Amino acid sequence: MNFSLKNRITISFIFSLVIVLIMGANVFYFLNNLNENIQDITIKLNNENSLTDEIRITIANIIKLQRKFSARSAKEVDLEKLNGLSEGLQSQLSKLKTLYNDDELKDIIGNMSGYVEAFRTNLNNAENLRRINNKLAIENIETSTDKIVTFFTSIVEKQFSLTLNKEKKMMSVIRETKTNMLITLIITALGTLLISMVIPGKIALPFRKISDAIRELQECNFDVSIYYNQKDEIGELSHEINKMIRNIKKFEELRTDRVSVELRKFDALANMVQKNVLVANAEGELIYLNNKLYSHLNLKSDDVLNKNLQDTLLPDSIKQTYELALKRRSKIENEPIEFTTKEIEGEEEEVVEKQFEGFANVIPVRGKESSLDYYLMIISNELFA
C-alpha cells in the first residue's frame, strides 16, 4: 500500500502518540495500584492501632479499679464502672477480631473475649459491693485482670509480627511497581528508538537518493537515475528529476557533438594556416597545438596537452609570452619569440635544427566569466599588421 509523505509522517506521529499514551496508561495503572495497596494497608493499620489503643486504655482503667478493690476502698460506683469497662472491652475485642484474617490472632482474641465474658458474668451475679469486697471476689478480680493483661500482651506481640509482615508486603508492592514501571519505560524507550531509527530512515532514504543523483550531476555524470516506485510526492519529484536528467543528457550529447564539430573545424583551419597556433585556458593549461607546431618542436600531444605551461616542453619564450598574457588578461601583440626547431630536409630525411625567430600574438577569447577565457597564440616569422 502506497502512502503519501504527509500520511507517512502523520502515521508515525500517531504511532508515537499511541506508544506515549500506552506508557502513560501503564504508569498510571501501576501508580494507582500502588496507591490503593498502600492506602488499604495504611487504613487497616490505622484502624487496628486505634482500636488497640482503645483496648489498652480500657485495660488500664480496669487495672486502676482492680487496685481499689484490692485495697478495699472501692465504692458502688466503682463496681458499676468495672462492669461498664468489661462490657466495653468485650465490644472492642469483637470489633478487633473482625479486622484480622490470621487464625492464631483470632483464637487469642476469642479466648480473651471469652474470659472477659466470664468476668462480666461474675460481676453481674454479685448483688452488691459487700459481696464483691470479700476476699474470694477480690482474688477473682485480680486473677481476671492479670489474665486480661496476659491475653492483651499476646495480642500486641502478634500484632507487631503481623505489622512487620504488612510492612514487608508494602515494600514488596513498591519494588514490584518499580520493576513494572522500569520494564514499561525500557519497552517504551526501545519502541521509541525503533521508531526513530526506522521511520526517519524510510522518509529520508528517497531524499538521500535524490541528493546522490544531484551530486552525480554536479560531477557531470548523466548516466544516473533515481529509482523510487512509490506514487507519492517524492515519487513525482523523482520522476521529474529523472526526466530532467534525460533532457540534460540529450543536451550534453548535442553540445558535445557540436563542440566536437567546431573543434574539427578549428583544427582544420588552424592546420590550413601556415603559422604556428596553440591555445591555452585561463588556468594556464595547454589545450591545443596545430600540426605545424608539433612538427617544429618535435613534440607529442602527451607531452603538452592538458598540462600547465610550466610543466610542458615548450620553449621558454612561448611560456613567458603566455604568462604575460594571462597576467594582464589582455591581448599581446608582436612579442619577440625565439626557439629551436627541428625540420627534416633532403632525400635522406635528415633532421636539421634551426633557430626560429619571429613574433607572437596572443588573442583572448572571452567567456561569460574570466575563468572561461581562452588565449589563442599565433606565431609568425613576420610582424602582424
C-alpha positions in Angstrom: 0.0 0.0 0.0 1.4 3.4 -1.0 1.1 6.3 1.4 1.9 9.9 0.7 4.8 11.5 2.5 2.2 13.5 4.5 0.3 10.4 5.5 3.5 8.5 6.5 4.6 11.4 8.8 1.1 11.5 10.2 1.1 7.8 10.8 4.5 7.9 12.5 3.3 10.7 14.8 0.1 8.8 15.6 2.1 5.6 16.3 4.5 7.6 18.6 1.5 9.2 20.4 -0.1 5.7 20.9 3.1 4.5 22.5 3.3 7.5 24.8 -0.4 7.0 25.7 0.1 3.3 26.4 3.2 4.1 28.5 1.2 6.8 30.4 -1.7 4.4 31.0 0.7 1.7 32.3 2.5 4.1 34.6 -0.9 5.4 35.8 -2.1 1.9 36.4 0.9 0.9 38.4 1.0 4.1 40.4 -2.8 3.8 41.1 -2.4 0.2 42.1 0.5 1.0 44.4 -1.5 3.9 45.9 -4.6 1.7 46.5 -2.5 -1.1 48.1 -0.6 1.4 50.4 -3.9 3.1 51.2 -5.6 -0.2 52.1 -2.7 -1.3 54.3 -2.4 2.1 55.9 -6.2 2.3 56.7 -6.1 -1.2 58.2 -3.1 -0.4 60.3 -4.7 2.8 61.5 -7.9 1.0 62.4 -6.0 -1.7 64.2 -3.8 0.7 66.1 -6.7 2.9 67.0 -8.8 0.0 68.4 -5.8 -1.4 70.1 -5.1 1.9 71.8 -8.8 2.0 73.0 -8.4 -1.5 74.4 -5.2 -0.5 76.1 -6.9 2.5 77.7 -9.8 0.3 78.8 -7.5 -2.3 80.4 -5.6 0.5 82.2 -8.8 1.7 83.7 -9.7 -1.8 84.7 -6.3 -2.1 86.4 -6.9 1.1 88.3 -10.3 -0.2 89.6 -8.8 -3.5 90.4 -6.3 -1.8 92.7 -9.1 -0.1 94.5 -10.8 -3.4 95.1 -7.5 -4.9 96.3 -7.2 -2.0 98.8 -10.8 -2.5 99.8 -11.5 1.2 99.0 -13.9 0.6 96.2 -17.5 2.0 96.2 -20.7 1.1 94.4 -19.9 3.5 91.6 -16.6 1.7 91.0 -18.5 -1.6 90.7 -20.7 0.0 88.0 -17.6 1.4 86.2 -15.9 -2.0 86.3 -18.9 -3.6 84.9 -19.2 -1.0 82.1 -15.5 -1.2 81.3 -15.7 -5.0 80.9 -18.7 -4.7 78.7 -16.9 -2.1 76.6 -13.8 -4.3 76.4 -16.0 -7.1 75.2 -17.3 -5.0 72.4 -13.8 -3.7 71.4 -12.5 -7.2 71.2 -15.3 -8.3 68.9 -14.5 -5.4 66.6 -10.8 -6.1 66.7 -11.4 -9.7 65.8 -13.2 -8.7 62.5 -10.1 -6.7 61.4 -7.8 -9.7 61.2 -7.6 -12.8 59.0 -4.9 -14.5 61.0 -6.4 -17.6 62.7 -3.9 -17.6 65.6 -4.6 -14.0 66.5 -8.4 -14.6 66.2 -8.0 -17.5 68.6 -6.2 -15.3 71.1 -8.8 -12.6 70.8 -11.6 -15.2 71.1 -10.0 -16.7 74.3 -9.6 -13.2 75.8 -13.2 -12.3 74.8 -14.5 -15.5 76.4 -12.5 -14.7 79.6 -13.9 -11.2 79.7 -17.4 -12.6 79.2 -17.0 -14.9 82.2 -15.6 -12.0 84.2 -18.7 -9.9 83.4 -20.9 -12.8 84.3 -19.3 -13.0 87.8 -19.7 -9.3 88.2 -23.4 -9.4 87.2 -24.0 -12.2 89.6 -22.8 -10.1 92.5 -25.7 -8.3 94.1 -23.8 -5.6 95.9 -20.4 -4.2 96.8 -20.4 -6.2 100.1 -20.3 -9.5 98.2 -17.6 -8.1 95.8 -15.4 -6.9 98.6 -14.9 -10.3 100.2 -11.6 -12.0 99.9 -12.6 -14.6 97.3 -14.2 -12.0 95.0 -11.2 -9.7 95.2 -8.9 -12.6 94.3 -11.1 -13.4 91.3 -10.9 -9.7 90.1 -7.1 -9.7 90.5 -6.8 -13.1 88.7 -9.1 -11.9 85.9 -7.2 -8.7 85.5 -3.9 -10.5 85.2 -5.4 -12.9 82.6 -6.8 -10.0 80.6 -3.3 -8.2 80.7 -1.6 -11.5 79.7 -4.0 -12.1 76.7 -3.6 -8.4 75.6 0.2 -8.8 75.7 -0.1 -11.8 73.4 -2.4 -9.8 71.1 0.1 -6.9 71.0 3.0 -9.3 70.2 1.1 -11.0 67.5 0.0 -7.6 66.1 3.7 -6.5 66.0 4.6 -9.6 64.0 1.7 -9.0 61.6 2.6 -5.3 61.2 6.1 -6.3 60.2 4.6 -8.7 57.6 2.4 -5.9 56.3 5.4 -3.6 56.0 7.3 -6.3 54.1 4.3 -6.7 51.9 4.2 -2.9 51.3 7.9 -2.9 50.4 7.3 -5.8 48.1 4.4 -4.0 46.3 6.7 -0.9 45.9 9.5 -3.0 44.5 7.1 -4.8 42.1 5.7 -1.5 41.0 9.2 -0.1 40.4 10.1 -3.2 38.4 6.9 -3.0 36.3 7.4 0.7 35.6 11.1 0.2 34.7 10.1 -2.6 32.3 7.4 -0.3 30.8 10.0 2.5 30.4 12.5 0.2 28.8 10.0 -1.2 26.4 8.8 2.3 25.6 12.4 3.5 25.1 13.1 0.6 22.8 9.9 1.2 20.8 10.7 4.9 20.5 14.3 4.1 19.5 13.0 1.7 16.9 10.6 4.3 15.5 13.3 6.9 15.5 15.6 4.6 13.5 13.1 3.1 11.1 10.6 5.8 10.2 13.0 8.7 9.7 15.2 6.4 7.6 12.2 5.4 5.5 11.4 9.1 5.0 15.0 10.2 4.5 16.0 7.4 2.1 14.4 8.8 -1.1 15.8 12.3 -0.3 19.2 10.7 0.1 18.8 9.1 -3.4 17.8 12.4 -4.8 20.8 14.1 -3.2 23.2 11.4 -4.5 21.8 11.8 -8.0 22.2 15.6 -7.9 25.8 15.1 -6.7 26.5 12.9 -9.6 25.0 15.5 -11.9 27.4 18.1 -10.5 30.2 15.8 -11.4 28.8 15.6 -15.0 27.7 12.0 -14.7 24.5 11.9 -16.7 24.0 8.1 -16.5 22.4 8.3 -13.1 18.7 7.9 -12.3 16.6 7.8 -9.2 14.8 4.5 -8.6 11.7 5.1 -6.4 8.4 3.3 -7.1 6.2 4.9 -4.5 3.4 7.0 -6.0 3.7 10.0 -3.6 5.1 13.5 -3.6 8.7 12.1 -3.6 7.8 9.7 -6.4 6.5 12.7 -8.5 9.7 14.7 -7.7 11.9 11.7 -8.6 10.0 11.3 -11.9 10.5 14.9 -12.8 14.2 14.8 -11.8 14.7 11.7 -14.0 13.1 13.5 -16.8 15.3 16.5 -16.3 18.4 14.2 -16.2 17.4 12.6 -19.5 16.9 16.1 -21.1 20.3 17.3 -19.7 21.9 14.1 -21.1 20.5 14.7 -24.5 21.5 18.4 -24.4 25.0 17.4 -23.3 25.3 14.9 -26.1 24.2 17.6 -28.6 26.6 20.0 -27.1 29.5 17.5 -27.1 28.7 16.8 -30.8 28.6 20.5 -31.6 31.8 21.2 -29.7 33.5 18.2 -31.5 32.3 19.6 -34.9 33.6 23.1 -34.0 36.9 21.6 -32.8 37.3 19.7 -36.0 36.6 22.9 -37.9 39.1 24.9 -35.8 41.7 22.1 -36.2 41.2 22.2 -40.0 41.5 25.9 -40.2 44.5 26.0 -37.8 46.3 23.4 -39.9 45.5 25.3 -43.1 47.2 28.4 -41.8 50.9 28.4 -42.5 51.6 29.6 -39.0 52.2 28.1 -35.6 49.0 28.0 -33.5 48.4 27.0 -29.9 45.6 27.6 -27.3 45.6 27.7 -23.5 42.8 28.3 -21.0 42.7 30.9 -18.3 44.3 28.5 -15.8 47.4 28.2 -18.0 46.7 24.7 -19.2 47.6 24.0 -22.8 44.7 22.5 -24.7 45.7 22.7 -28.4 48.7 22.8 -30.8 48.4 22.6 -34.6 50.4 20.1 -36.6 52.9 22.7 -37.8 54.0 23.5 -34.3 54.1 19.8 -33.2 56.4 19.2 -36.2 58.6 22.2 -35.5 59.1 21.3 -31.8 59.1 17.6 -32.4 56.6 17.1 -29.6 53.7 14.6 -29.0 50.3 15.5 -27.7 51.0 13.6 -24.4 53.9 16.0 -23.8 51.9 19.2 -23.7 48.1 18.8 -23.8 46.1 19.3 -20.6 49.3 20.3 -18.7 50.3 23.5 -17.2 52.5 25.5 -19.4 55.4 25.4 -17.0 55.3 21.6 -17.0 55.5 21.2 -20.8 58.5 21.1 -23.1 57.5 24.3 -24.8 60.3 26.9 -25.3 60.8 29.4 -22.5 60.0 32.4 -24.8 56.5 30.9 -25.5 55.9 30.2 -21.8 56.9 33.8 -20.9 54.6 35.3 -23.5 51.7 33.3 -22.4 52.4 34.1 -18.7 52.4 37.8 -19.6 49.0 37.5 -21.4 47.5 35.5 -18.5 48.8 38.0 -16.0 47.5 41.0 -17.9 44.3 39.2 -19.1 44.7 41.2 -22.3 45.9 40.9 -25.9 49.7 40.7 -26.6 50.9 41.9 -30.0 54.1 41.2 -31.8 56.1 39.8 -28.8 59.5 38.6 -30.0 59.8 34.8 -29.9 63.0 32.6 -30.3 63.2 28.9 -30.2 65.0 26.0 -31.9 63.0 23.9 -34.4 63.7 20.6 -35.9 63.0 20.1 -39.6 63.5 17.2 -42.0 65.4 18.1 -45.2 66.8 16.3 -48.1 66.1 13.0 -49.7 67.7 11.2 -46.8 65.2 12.9 -44.5 67.9 14.3 -42.2 66.7 16.1 -39.1 68.2 19.7 -39.0 68.0 22.1 -36.1 67.3 25.7 -37.0 66.8 28.8 -34.9 63.3 30.3 -35.3 63.0 34.0 -34.8 59.5 35.5 -35.1 56.7 37.2 -33.3 53.8 36.0 -31.2 50.3 37.5 -30.9 48.1 36.3 -28.1 44.3 36.9 -28.6 41.9 36.4 -25.7 38.7 34.6 -26.5 36.3 35.9 -23.8 33.8 33.6 -22.0 30.9 34.5 -19.7 33.4 34.6 -16.8 37.1 35.3 -16.8 37.8 31.7 -15.7 36.2 30.6 -19.0 38.5 32.7 -21.2 40.8 31.1 -23.8 44.1 32.5 -25.1 44.9 31.9 -28.8 48.6 32.3 -29.7 49.7 32.7 -33.3 53.5 32.6 -34.0 54.7 34.0 -37.3 58.0 35.0 -38.9 56.6 38.4 -39.8 55.1 41.2 -37.8 51.3 41.3 -37.7 49.7 44.3 -39.3 
